[in-house]
Amino acid sequence: MSAIYILISISFIVAIGFLAAFIWSIKNGQYDDDYSPGVRMLKDNKKTSTKHNH
């Protein structure tokens, strides 16, 4: 029974470590998208209006 308590406590420590690494990576900009804004104008499929106001 004591082995279960040890395994549960180790799993909580590992889970807290992964959570800390995830929060650290978000704060350091790991998930910022640097690629899409540069190519968004190249892949724009909107039709532009050709109406002229007279």
ABEGO torsion letter per residue (X at the ends): XAAAAAAAAAAAAAAAAAAAAAAAAAAAGAABBAAAAAAAAAABABBBBABBBX
